[in-house]
Amino acid sequence: MPRIVKKREAIKYCHQHDILKEYLEFYGSEVLSMLYTEFNIDEAKEVWQEEAVEKAREDFSMEIARKALAKGLTPEFIQEIIGLDLETIQGLSK
């Protein structure tokens, strides 16, 4: 049996047995597409690194915004300097 058929059968089996049924109803074609795409560990590592760097930047910006709020700076001024959206900054003060 070809691998493609096995992948389709696996998704069909999960759907029929209520395994991730709602998820597969919504994302089934994406999942199947991902299964057909050849996995490349080097590309995956690069994506993971980029995501980690972005998360670290976001965490750092949030920490600076918290400290700036604690020092009495206005959310508008913090937004102008750091670039976070105003709602996020205002949510930090709660």
Secondary structure, DSSP 8 states (H G I E B T S, - for coil): --HHHHHHHHHHHHHHTTSSHHHHHHHHHHHHHHHHS---HHHHHHHHHHHHHHHHHHHHHHHHHHHHHHTT--HHHHHHHH---HHHHHHHT-
